[in-house]
Amino acid sequence: MTFSEKFCAKHNVRPEDFEATVLRLSLRPAARLFRPILNLNPDYFAADREFVRGVGRISRIEDFGSEAQDFADHPDGRGFCHQSLGLRISRQRLRKLVRDTLA
């Protein structure tokens, strides 16, 4: 079973709501605060959503590292707001969700 399947079953989340739910739970505090403004640009969280989708496909915690590295290297996640201001997903928060779900 994949992380997305187990997460949805464990938290009673519809599969179509997986991405939005995990993104919301994994955002850093500053990103949560400014999310209404950041959402004015519909592509702002594109790299973050892609990260969540990739992590959703893994079935072993050991595979998280390669997804996290892909996120770190993603060109859309290298802007000032993502990097310097931290207005992005938290890899540690997402890793904890994955660990708690797949363990």
C-alpha distances in whole Angstrom, upper triangle without the diagonal:
4,7,8,6,7,10,11,11,12,15,16,15,16,13,17,18,15,17,20,19,17,20,22,21,21,25,27,30,33,30,29,33,34,31,33,36,33,32,35,34,31,30,30,26,25,24,22,20,20,18,16,15,14,13,10,9,9,6,9,12,14,14,15,18,19,17,20,23,22,23,26,27,27,30,29,29,32,34,37,35,31,33,36,35,32,31,27,24,24,22,22,21,18,17,18,15,13,14,14,11,9,12
4,5,5,6,8,10,11,12,14,15,14,15,12,15,15,12,14,17,16,14,17,19,18,18,21,24,27,29,27,26,30,31,28,30,32,30,28,32,30,27,26,26,23,21,20,19,17,16,15,12,11,11,9,6,5,5,4,8,10,13,11,12,16,16,14,17,19,19,19,22,23,23,26,26,25,28,31,33,31,28,29,32,32,28,27,24,20,20,18,19,18,15,14,16,13,10,12,13,10,8,12
4,6,5,6,8,10,10,12,14,13,14,11,14,14,10,11,15,13,11,14,16,15,14,18,21,23,26,24,23,27,28,25,27,30,27,26,29,28,25,24,24,20,20,19,16,15,15,13,10,10,10,7,5,6,6,6,8,9,12,11,10,14,15,13,15,18,17,17,20,22,21,25,24,23,26,28,30,28,25,26,29,29,25,24,21,17,17,15,16,14,11,11,12,9,7,9,10,7,7,10
4,6,5,6,9,10,10,11,10,10,8,10,10,7,9,12,11,9,12,15,14,14,17,20,23,25,23,22,25,26,23,25,28,25,23,27,26,23,22,22,19,18,18,15,13,13,12,9,8,10,8,4,7,8,9,12,13,15,14,13,17,17,14,16,19,18,18,21,23,21,25,23,22,26,28,30,28,25,26,30,28,25,24,20,17,17,16,17,15,12,13,14,11,9,12,12,9,10,14
4,6,5,6,9,10,10,9,10,7,11,12,9,12,14,13,12,16,17,17,17,21,24,26,29,26,25,29,29,26,28,31,28,26,30,29,26,25,26,22,22,21,19,17,17,16,13,12,13,11,8,9,10,9,13,14,17,16,16,19,20,17,19,23,22,21,25,26,25,28,27,26,30,32,34,31,28,30,33,32,29,27,24,20,21,20,20,18,15,16,16,13,11,14,14,10,10,14
4,5,5,6,8,10,10,11,10,14,13,11,13,16,14,12,16,18,16,17,20,23,25,28,26,25,28,29,27,29,31,29,28,31,31,28,27,27,24,23,23,20,18,19,17,14,14,15,12,9,11,11,9,12,13,16,15,15,19,20,18,19,23,23,22,25,27,26,30,28,27,31,32,34,32,29,30,33,32,28,27,24,20,20,19,19,17,14,14,14,11,10,11,10,7,7,10
4,5,5,6,8,8,10,9,12,11,8,11,13,10,9,13,14,12,13,17,20,22,25,22,21,25,26,23,25,28,26,25,28,28,25,25,25,21,21,21,18,16,17,15,12,13,14,11,9,11,12,11,13,13,17,16,15,19,20,17,18,22,22,20,23,26,25,28,26,25,28,30,31,29,26,28,30,29,25,24,21,17,17,17,17,14,12,13,12,8,8,11,9,6,8,11
4,6,5,5,4,6,6,9,9,7,10,12,10,10,13,14,13,15,18,22,23,26,23,22,25,26,23,25,28,26,24,28,27,25,25,25,21,21,22,19,16,18,17,13,13,15,13,10,13,14,14,16,17,20,19,18,22,22,20,21,24,24,22,26,28,26,29,27,26,30,31,33,30,27,30,32,31,27,25,22,19,20,19,20,17,15,16,16,12,12,14,13,10,12,15
4,6,5,7,8,9,13,12,10,14,15,13,13,17,18,16,18,21,24,26,29,27,25,28,30,27,28,31,30,28,31,31,28,28,29,25,25,25,22,20,21,20,17,17,18,16,13,15,15,14,17,18,21,20,20,24,25,22,24,27,27,26,29,31,30,33,31,30,33,35,36,34,31,33,36,34,30,29,26,23,23,22,22,19,17,18,17,13,13,15,13,10,12,14
4,6,8,11,12,15,13,12,15,16,13,13,17,17,15,17,20,23,24,27,26,23,27,29,26,28,31,29,28,31,32,29,29,29,25,26,25,22,21,22,21,17,18,19,16,14,16,16,15,16,17,20,20,19,23,24,22,23,27,27,25,28,31,30,33,31,30,33,34,36,33,30,32,34,33,29,28,25,21,21,21,20,17,16,16,15,11,12,13,10,8,10,12
4,5,9,11,13,11,10,13,13,10,11,14,14,12,15,18,21,22,25,23,21,24,26,23,25,28,27,25,28,29,26,27,26,23,24,24,21,19,21,20,16,17,19,17,14,17,18,17,19,18,22,22,20,24,25,22,23,27,27,25,27,30,29,32,30,28,32,33,34,31,28,30,32,30,27,26,23,20,20,20,19,16,15,16,15,11,13,14,12,10,13,15
4,7,9,12,10,10,14,14,11,13,16,16,15,17,20,23,24,27,25,22,25,27,24,25,29,28,25,29,29,27,27,27,24,25,25,22,20,22,22,18,18,20,18,15,18,19,19,21,21,25,24,23,26,27,25,25,29,28,27,30,32,31,33,31,30,34,34,36,33,30,33,35,33,30,28,25,22,23,23,23,19,18,20,18,15,16,18,15,13,15,18
4,6,8,6,6,10,10,8,10,13,13,13,15,18,21,22,25,22,20,23,24,21,22,26,24,22,25,26,23,24,24,21,21,22,19,17,19,19,15,15,18,16,13,16,18,18,20,21,24,23,21,25,26,22,23,27,26,24,27,29,28,30,28,27,31,31,33,30,27,30,32,30,27,25,22,20,21,21,21,18,16,19,18,14,15,18,16,13,16,19
4,5,5,7,10,11,10,12,14,15,15,18,20,23,25,27,24,22,25,26,22,23,26,25,22,25,25,22,23,24,21,21,22,20,17,18,19,15,15,18,17,13,16,18,19,22,22,25,24,22,26,26,23,24,28,26,25,28,30,28,30,28,27,31,32,34,31,28,31,34,32,29,26,24,21,23,23,24,21,18,21,21,17,17,20,19,16,18,21
4,5,5,8,10,10,11,14,15,15,17,19,23,25,27,24,22,26,26,22,23,26,24,22,25,24,21,21,22,19,19,20,18,14,16,16,13,12,14,14,10,12,15,16,19,20,23,21,20,23,23,20,22,25,23,22,26,27,25,27,25,25,29,30,32,29,27,30,33,31,28,25,22,20,22,21,23,20,17,19,20,16,16,19,18,15,17,20
4,6,7,8,10,11,13,14,16,17,19,23,24,26,22,21,24,24,20,21,24,22,19,22,21,18,19,20,17,17,18,17,13,15,16,13,11,15,15,12,14,17,19,22,22,25,23,21,25,24,21,22,25,23,22,25,27,24,26,24,24,28,28,30,28,26,29,31,30,27,24,21,19,22,22,24,21,18,21,22,18,18,22,21,18,20,23
4,6,6,6,9,10,11,12,14,16,19,21,23,19,18,21,21,17,18,21,20,17,20,20,17,18,19,16,16,18,15,12,14,15,12,12,15,15,12,15,17,19,22,22,25,23,21,24,24,20,21,25,23,21,24,26,23,26,23,23,26,27,29,26,24,27,29,27,24,22,19,17,19,20,21,18,16,19,19,16,16,20,19,16,19,22
4,6,5,6,8,10,11,12,14,18,20,22,19,17,21,21,18,19,22,20,18,21,21,18,18,18,15,15,16,13,10,12,13,9,9,12,11,8,12,14,15,18,18,21,19,17,20,20,17,18,21,20,18,22,23,21,24,22,21,25,26,27,25,22,25,28,26,23,20,17,15,17,17,18,15,13,15,16,12,13,16,16,13,15,19
4,6,5,6,9,10,10,12,16,18,19,16,15,19,19,15,17,19,17,15,18,18,15,15,15,11,11,12,10,7,9,10,6,7,10,10,8,11,14,16,18,18,21,18,16,19,19,15,16,19,17,15,19,20,18,20,18,17,21,22,24,21,19,22,24,23,20,17,14,12,14,15,17,14,12,15,16,13,13,17,17,15,17,20
4,6,5,6,9,10,11,14,16,17,14,13,16,16,12,14,16,15,12,16,16,13,14,14,11,12,13,10,8,11,12,9,10,14,13,12,15,17,20,22,21,23,21,19,21,22,18,18,21,20,17,20,22,19,21,18,18,21,22,23,20,18,21,24,22,19,16,14,12,14,16,17,15,13,16,17,14,15,19,18,17,19,22
4,5,5,6,9,10,14,15,17,14,13,16,17,14,15,18,17,15,19,19,17,17,17,13,15,16,12,11,14,13,10,12,15,13,12,15,17,19,20,19,22,21,18,21,22,18,18,22,21,18,21,23,21,24,21,20,23,24,25,22,20,22,25,22,19,17,15,12,14,15,16,13,11,15,15,11,13,16,15,14,17,20
4,5,5,6,9,12,14,16,14,13,16,17,14,17,19,17,16,20,19,17,17,16,13,14,14,10,9,12,10,7,10,12,10,9,13,14,16,17,16,19,17,15,17,18,15,15,18,18,15,18,20,19,21,19,18,21,22,23,20,18,20,23,21,17,16,13,10,11,12,13,10,8,11,11,8,10,13,13,12,14,17
4,6,5,6,10,12,14,11,10,14,14,11,14,16,13,13,16,16,14,14,13,9,11,11,7,7,10,9,7,10,12,11,11,15,16,18,20,18,20,19,16,18,18,15,14,17,16,13,16,18,17,19,16,14,18,19,20,17,14,17,19,18,14,12,9,7,9,11,13,10,8,12,13,11,13,16,16,15,17,20
4,6,6,9,10,12,9,7,11,12,9,12,15,13,12,16,16,15,16,14,11,13,14,10,10,14,13,11,13,16,15,14,18,19,21,22,20,23,22,19,21,22,18,17,21,20,17,19,22,20,21,19,17,20,20,21,17,16,18,20,18,15,12,10,8,10,13,14,11,10,14,14,12,14,17,17,16,19,21
4,6,9,10,13,11,9,13,14,12,15,18,16,16,20,20,19,19,17,14,16,16,12,12,15,14,11,14,16,14,14,18,18,20,20,18,21,20,17,19,21,18,16,20,20,17,19,22,21,23,20,18,21,22,22,19,17,19,21,18,15,14,12,9,9,11,11,8,8,11,11,9,12,14,13,13,16,18
4,6,9,12,10,9,13,14,12,16,18,15,16,19,19,18,17,15,12,14,13,10,11,13,11,9,13,14,12,13,17,17,19,19,16,19,18,14,16,18,15,13,16,17,14,15,18,17,20,18,15,18,19,19,17,14,16,18,16,12,11,9,5,6,8,8,5,5,9,9,8,11,13,13,14,16,18
4,6,8,6,6,9,10,9,13,14,12,13,17,16,16,16,13,10,13,12,9,11,14,12,11,15,16,15,16,19,20,22,22,20,22,21,17,18,19,16,14,17,17,14,15,18,17,19,16,13,16,16,16,13,11,13,15,13,9,8,6,4,6,9,10,8,9,12,12,12,14,17,17,18,20,22
4,6,5,6,9,10,10,14,15,13,15,18,18,18,18,14,12,15,14,11,14,16,14,14,18,19,17,19,22,22,24,24,21,23,22,18,19,20,18,15,18,18,15,15,18,18,19,17,14,16,16,15,12,10,12,13,10,7,7,6,6,5,9,9,8,10,13,13,14,16,18,18,20,22,23
4,5,5,6,9,10,13,14,13,15,18,19,20,20,16,15,18,18,15,17,20,18,17,21,22,21,22,25,25,27,27,24,26,26,22,22,24,22,19,22,22,19,19,22,21,22,20,17,19,18,17,13,13,14,14,11,9,8,9,9,9,13,12,11,13,16,16,16,19,20,20,22,24,26
4,5,5,6,8,11,12,11,14,16,17,18,18,14,14,17,17,15,17,20,19,19,22,23,22,24,27,27,30,29,27,28,27,24,24,25,23,20,22,22,19,18,21,20,21,18,16,17,15,14,10,11,12,12,8,7,6,8,10,11,14,15,14,16,19,19,19,22,23,24,25,27,29
4,5,5,6,9,10,8,10,13,14,14,14,11,10,14,14,11,14,17,16,16,19,20,20,21,24,25,27,28,25,27,25,22,22,23,20,18,20,20,16,17,19,18,18,16,13,15,14,13,9,9,12,12,9,7,4,6,8,9,13,14,13,14,17,18,18,20,22,23,23,26,28
4,6,5,8,10,10,11,14,15,15,16,13,12,15,16,13,14,18,17,16,19,21,20,21,24,25,27,28,25,28,26,23,24,25,22,20,23,22,19,20,22,21,22,19,16,19,18,17,13,13,15,16,12,11,8,9,9,11,14,15,13,14,18,18,17,20,22,22,22,25,27
4,6,8,9,10,11,14,15,17,18,15,14,18,19,16,18,21,20,20,23,25,24,25,28,29,31,31,29,31,30,26,27,28,25,23,26,25,22,22,25,23,24,20,18,20,18,17,13,14,16,16,12,11,9,11,12,14,18,18,16,18,21,21,20,23,25,25,26,29,30
4,6,6,6,9,10,12,14,15,12,12,16,17,15,17,20,20,19,22,24,24,25,28,29,32,32,30,32,30,27,27,28,25,23,25,24,21,21,23,21,21,18,16,18,16,15,11,12,15,14,11,11,8,10,12,15,18,20,18,19,22,23,22,25,27,27,28,30,32
4,5,5,6,9,10,11,12,10,9,13,15,13,14,17,17,17,19,22,21,22,25,27,29,30,28,30,28,25,26,27,23,22,24,23,19,20,22,20,20,17,15,18,16,16,12,12,16,16,13,12,8,9,11,14,17,19,17,17,21,21,20,23,25,25,25,28,30
4,6,5,7,10,11,13,11,12,15,17,16,16,20,20,19,22,24,24,24,28,30,32,33,31,34,32,28,29,30,26,25,27,26,22,24,26,23,23,19,18,21,18,18,14,15,19,19,16,16,12,13,15,18,21,23,20,21,24,25,23,26,29,28,28,31,33
4,5,6,8,10,12,10,12,15,17,16,17,20,21,21,23,25,26,26,29,31,34,35,33,35,33,29,30,30,27,25,27,26,22,23,25,22,21,18,17,19,16,16,12,14,17,17,14,15,11,13,16,19,22,24,22,22,26,27,26,28,31,31,31,33,35
4,5,6,8,9,6,8,11,13,13,14,17,18,18,20,22,23,23,26,28,31,32,30,32,29,26,27,27,24,22,24,22,19,20,21,18,18,14,14,15,13,13,10,11,14,15,12,12,9,10,13,16,19,21,20,20,23,25,23,25,28,29,29,31,33
4,5,5,8,7,8,11,13,13,13,16,17,17,18,21,22,22,25,27,30,31,30,32,29,26,27,27,24,23,24,23,19,21,22,19,19,15,15,18,16,16,13,14,17,18,16,15,12,12,14,17,20,22,20,20,24,25,23,25,28,28,28,30,33
4,6,9,8,11,13,16,16,16,18,20,20,21,24,25,25,28,30,33,35,33,35,33,30,31,30,27,26,27,25,22,23,24,21,20,16,17,19,16,17,14,15,19,20,17,18,14,15,17,21,23,26,24,24,27,29,27,29,32,32,32,34,37
4,5,5,8,10,13,14,14,16,18,19,20,22,23,24,26,29,32,33,32,33,31,28,28,28,24,23,25,22,19,21,21,18,16,13,14,16,14,15,13,13,17,18,17,17,13,14,16,20,22,25,24,23,26,28,27,28,31,32,31,33,36
4,6,7,8,12,12,11,14,16,16,17,19,21,21,23,26,29,31,30,31,28,26,27,26,22,22,24,21,18,20,21,17,16,13,14,17,15,17,15,15,18,20,19,18,14,14,16,19,21,24,23,21,25,27,25,26,29,30,29,31,34
4,6,5,8,10,10,11,14,15,15,17,19,20,22,24,27,29,28,29,26,24,24,23,20,19,20,18,15,17,17,14,13,9,11,14,13,15,13,13,16,18,17,16,13,12,14,18,19,23,22,20,23,25,24,25,28,29,28,29,32
4,6,8,9,10,12,13,14,16,17,19,20,22,24,27,28,27,28,25,23,23,22,19,18,19,17,14,15,16,13,12,8,9,11,10,12,10,9,13,15,14,13,10,9,11,15,17,20,19,18,22,24,22,23,27,28,27,29,31
4,6,5,6,9,10,10,12,14,15,16,19,21,24,25,23,25,22,19,20,19,16,15,17,15,12,14,15,12,12,9,8,12,11,13,11,9,13,15,14,12,9,7,9,12,14,17,16,15,18,20,19,20,23,24,23,25,28
4,5,5,6,9,10,11,12,14,15,17,19,23,24,23,24,21,19,19,18,15,15,16,13,11,13,13,10,10,7,8,12,12,15,13,11,14,17,17,15,12,10,11,14,15,19,18,16,19,21,20,20,23,25,24,25,28
4,5,5,6,9,10,11,12,14,16,17,21,22,21,21,18,16,16,15,11,11,12,10,7,9,10,7,8,6,6,10,11,14,13,10,12,16,16,13,12,9,9,12,12,16,16,14,16,19,18,18,21,23,22,23,26
4,5,5,6,9,10,11,12,15,16,19,20,19,20,17,14,15,15,11,10,12,11,7,10,12,9,11,9,8,11,13,15,13,10,12,16,15,12,10,7,6,9,10,13,13,11,14,16,15,15,19,20,19,20,23
4,5,5,6,9,10,10,13,15,18,20,19,20,17,15,16,16,12,12,15,12,10,13,14,12,14,11,11,15,16,18,16,13,16,19,18,16,13,10,9,12,12,16,14,12,15,17,15,15,19,20,19,20,23
4,5,5,6,9,10,11,13,17,18,18,19,15,13,15,13,10,11,12,10,8,12,12,9,12,10,11,14,16,19,17,14,17,20,20,17,16,12,11,14,13,16,16,13,15,18,16,16,19,21,19,20,23
4,5,5,6,8,10,11,15,16,15,15,12,10,11,10,7,7,10,8,6,9,11,9,12,11,10,14,16,19,17,14,15,19,19,16,15,11,9,11,9,13,13,10,11,15,13,13,16,18,17,17,20
4,5,5,6,9,10,13,15,14,16,13,11,13,13,9,10,13,11,9,13,15,13,16,14,13,17,19,21,19,16,18,21,20,17,15,12,9,11,10,13,12,8,11,13,11,10,14,15,14,15,18
4,5,5,7,9,13,15,15,16,13,12,14,13,10,12,14,12,11,15,16,14,17,15,15,19,21,23,21,18,20,24,23,20,19,15,13,15,13,16,15,12,14,16,14,12,16,18,15,16,19
4,5,5,7,11,12,13,13,10,9,11,10,6,9,11,9,9,13,14,12,16,15,15,18,21,23,22,19,20,24,24,21,20,16,14,15,13,16,15,12,13,16,14,12,15,17,15,15,18
4,5,5,9,10,9,11,8,7,10,9,6,8,11,11,10,13,15,14,18,17,16,19,22,24,23,19,20,24,24,20,19,16,13,13,11,13,12,9,9,12,10,8,11,14,12,11,15
4,6,8,11,11,13,11,10,13,13,10,12,15,14,13,17,18,17,21,20,19,22,24,27,25,21,23,26,26,22,21,18,14,15,14,15,14,10,11,13,11,9,12,14,11,11,15
4,7,9,11,13,10,10,13,12,10,13,15,14,14,18,19,18,21,21,20,24,26,29,27,24,25,29,29,25,24,20,17,18,16,18,17,14,14,16,14,11,14,16,13,12,16
4,6,8,9,6,7,11,10,9,12,14,14,14,17,19,18,22,22,21,24,27,29,28,24,25,29,29,25,25,21,18,18,15,16,16,13,12,14,13,9,11,14,11,10,13
4,7,9,8,9,13,13,12,15,17,17,18,21,22,22,26,26,25,27,30,33,31,27,28,32,31,28,28,24,20,20,17,18,18,14,13,14,13,9,11,13,10,7,10
4,5,6,8,10,11,12,14,16,17,18,20,21,22,26,26,25,27,30,32,31,27,28,31,31,27,27,24,20,19,16,16,17,14,11,13,13,9,9,12,10,7,9
4,5,6,8,10,11,12,14,15,16,18,20,21,25,25,23,25,28,30,29,25,25,28,28,24,25,21,18,16,13,13,14,11,8,10,10,7,6,10,9,7,8
4,6,7,8,10,11,13,14,16,17,19,20,24,25,23,25,28,30,29,25,25,28,29,25,26,23,19,18,14,14,16,14,10,13,14,10,10,13,13,10,11
4,6,6,7,9,11,11,13,15,16,17,21,22,20,23,26,28,27,23,23,27,27,24,24,21,18,17,13,14,16,13,11,14,14,10,11,15,14,11,13
4,6,5,6,9,10,11,12,14,15,19,20,18,20,23,25,24,20,20,23,24,20,21,17,14,13,10,11,12,9,7,11,11,8,9,13,13,11,13
4,5,5,6,9,10,10,12,14,18,19,17,18,22,24,23,19,19,22,23,20,21,17,15,13,10,11,14,11,9,13,14,11,12,16,16,14,16
4,5,5,6,9,10,11,12,16,17,16,18,21,23,23,20,19,23,24,21,22,18,16,15,12,14,16,14,12,16,16,14,15,19,18,16,18
4,5,5,6,9,10,10,14,15,14,16,19,22,21,17,17,21,22,19,19,15,13,13,10,13,14,11,10,14,14,12,14,17,17,16,18
4,5,5,6,9,10,14,14,12,14,17,19,18,15,14,18,19,15,16,13,11,10,7,10,12,10,9,13,14,12,14,17,17,16,18
4,5,5,6,9,12,14,12,13,16,19,19,15,14,18,19,17,18,15,13,13,10,13,15,13,13,16,17,16,17,20,21,20,21
4,5,5,6,10,11,10,12,15,18,18,15,15,19,20,17,18,15,13,14,12,15,17,14,14,18,18,17,19,22,21,21,23
4,5,5,9,9,7,10,13,15,15,11,12,16,17,14,14,11,10,11,9,13,14,12,13,16,17,16,18,21,20,20,23
4,6,8,10,7,8,12,14,14,10,10,13,15,12,14,11,11,11,9,13,15,14,14,17,18,18,20,22,23,23,24
4,6,9,8,8,12,14,15,12,12,15,17,15,16,14,14,15,13,17,19,17,17,21,22,20,22,25,25,25,27
4,6,5,7,10,14,14,11,11,15,17,15,15,12,13,15,14,17,19,17,18,21,21,20,23,26,25,25,28
4,5,6,8,12,13,11,11,14,16,15,15,13,15,17,16,20,21,20,21,25,25,24,27,29,29,29,31
4,6,7,10,11,9,10,14,14,13,12,11,13,15,16,19,20,19,21,24,23,23,26,28,28,28,31
4,6,9,9,6,7,11,12,10,10,8,10,12,13,16,17,16,18,21,21,21,24,26,26,26,29
4,7,8,6,6,9,11,10,11,10,13,14,15,18,19,19,20,23,24,24,26,28,29,29,31
4,6,5,6,8,9,10,10,10,14,16,17,20,21,21,23,25,26,26,28,30,31,32,34
4,6,5,5,7,9,9,11,14,16,18,20,21,22,24,26,26,27,29,31,32,33,35
4,6,6,5,6,6,8,12,14,16,18,19,19,22,24,24,25,28,29,30,31,33
4,6,6,5,5,5,9,11,13,15,16,16,18,21,21,22,24,26,26,28,30
4,6,5,7,8,11,11,13,15,16,17,19,21,22,23,25,27,28,28,30
4,6,8,10,13,13,15,17,18,20,21,23,24,25,27,29,30,31,33
4,6,9,12,12,15,17,17,19,21,22,23,25,26,28,29,31,32
4,6,8,9,11,13,13,15,17,18,19,21,23,24,25,27,28
4,7,9,12,14,14,15,18,19,19,21,23,24,25,27,29
4,6,9,12,11,12,14,16,16,18,20,21,22,23,25
4,6,9,8,8,11,13,12,14,16,17,18,20,22
4,5,5,6,9,10,11,12,14,15,17,18,20
4,6,5,6,9,10,10,12,14,15,16,17
4,5,5,6,9,10,10,12,14,15,16
4,5,5,6,9,10,11,12,14,15
4,5,5,6,9,10,11,12,14
4,5,5,6,8,10,10,12
4,5,5,6,8,10,10
4,6,5,6,8,10
4,6,5,6,8
4,5,5,6
4,6,6
4,6
4
